[in-house]
Amino acid sequence: MRVLFFIEDPGACSYMKNIPQYLNKLKFNSIILTNSASTAYLESNNLKHKIVDSYASLLKVFDDYKAKLVCVGTSQNRRSLSLRLIKLAQ
């Protein structure tokens, strides 16, 4: 199964530290997408990720990856790409 995570908030992304390794042991593939300050945290913890900086880049990854499960934190920012990803996943 393919799992897609979208992370924006560096304070909330610490939960991702062990999830990719655990999913890999279960034979799940996962990808982490980010577009903000979370990048520094992910890099400092050696978590592979892909930066999406526009709706077009988000749409391309979403279409190419074909995830069966999408995990997104909510955002109070009404222009957040996370909210657009939720609509795509529906």
JOBELVEN-V542406 format. One record per backbone hydrogen bond with DSSP energy under -0.5 kcal/mol. CO is the residue of the C=O (numbers start at 1). NH is the residue of the N-H. If there is no record, write none. Layout:
((CO;NH) (CO;NH))
//
This chain:
((1;29) (2;68) (2;69) (3;31) (4;71) (5;33) (6;73) (7;35) (8;10) (8;38) (9;12) (9;13) (12;15) (13;16) (14;17) (16;20) (18;22) (19;23) (20;24) (21;25) (22;26) (23;28) (24;27) (29;3) (31;5) (31;33) (32;50) (33;7) (34;52) (36;39) (37;40) (37;41) (38;42) (39;43) (40;44) (41;45) (42;47) (43;46) (46;48) (50;34) (51;53) (54;58) (55;59) (56;60) (57;61) (58;62) (59;63) (60;64) (61;65) (62;66) (69;4) (70;72) (71;6) (76;78) (77;80) (80;83) (80;84) (81;85) (82;86) (83;87) (84;88) (85;89) (86;90))
//
